[in-house]
């Protein structure tokens, strides 16, 4: 019956509330969903949408600020460290090397003039003159050792110069001793040996020593001139970091509707502190370096050059007497050196007065030689009276040496001051930028938590 009914009329219908299901499956009664994913509404993949969200932007901004702060700290610290290292090397190695080279030249010049002075005295030379010659040779040997200590392994040219001076010094002293022995015996050939020794000194040893000093003095000047200006690039990078910090605070204020952020304020204070520190220290360091150049390097060159010319002139004066006034070259060389010194030290009363006194004594020597009074000329050249040449030259030498020492003290004190004010900034730049980086994170963390 039931089977026949199904076959004749189909499946029975049932009333389910307001819905009549007639031979359909339950799934047909539920319409398919037409909801669209959120990412599809914008037409972008969900990942890109997330990257453009406010939290992602805050994270990117914080990361950029941290990287920038650490980079600026590295730049500032590197710039300061370079200055400190260069000035420290200048103070410990370069300047002492230049001073040793100058002392070496001076000792060689003193030895040459003392040997000639002892020779013109005749017979057994005065003890003080002989002692001055021996002391000058000893100082030259000591300065050779001191200069050698300042030579780097790669400076082969300087090592070669020092080697040539060290090899020639015993030869020179041997010629002087030969001249001295012949002079004491009354042999005229002694003058020839002394002339040979002096020629070796004037044409070989002294030019080598002068070249050594000139090179080292140039290095001192070059190192000073490099740092007469503040580290503008490093200071500019700190200013840029400060600007980016200000822009980041402005963006954070507009995004979070909060005017102040404690973390960013702390970072700003750290960057401002670093900038102020660099400006003050850079200014002090530049002023000290500039003063070292103007009051140290420049006058040091002048006094040292004057000292060298005075020694050359004194050697010319005594060697002219040793040759009995028969050589015009020595007289012309003396006049040329004195003339150059007069031009160089115009306005320096102490040097000009001492130079004029010595020039007057030398004129008296020339006058005595013109009338054939050789013994009188020797007495003037070796005498200890104030108007004698030896005493006048000693007074001039003392003024020049004092000028060298004062200029050197000014140079070293200003370099030391520059190094002193820069020393703490090298590590301070790192510390302050790290503090700023941490402060950036502290300032952003509470804002990021609001989106979690």
Secondary structure, 3 states (H helix, E strand, C coil): CHHHHHHHHCCCCEEECCEEECCCCHHHHCCCCCCCCHHHHHCCCHHHHHHCCHHHHHHHHHHHHHHHHHHHHHHHHHHHHHHHHHHHHHHHHHHHHHHHHHHHHHHHHHHHHHHHHHHHHCCCCCHHHHHHHHHHHHHHHHHHHHHHHCCCCCCHHHHHHHHHHHHHHHHHHHHHHHHHHHHHCCCCHHHHHHHHHHHHHHHHHHHHHHHHHHHHHHHHHHHHHHCCCCCHHHHHHHHHHHHHHHHHHHHHHHHHCCCCCHHHHHHHHHHHHHHHHHHHHHHHHHHHHHHHHHHHHHHHHHHHHHHHHHHHHHHHHHHHHHCCCCCHHHHHHHHHHHHHHHHHCCCCHHHHHHHHHHHHHHHHHHHHHHCCCHHHHHHHHHCCCCCCHHHHHHHHHHHHHHHHHHHHHHHHHHHHHHHHHHHHHHHHHHHHHHHHHHHHHHHHHHHHHCCC
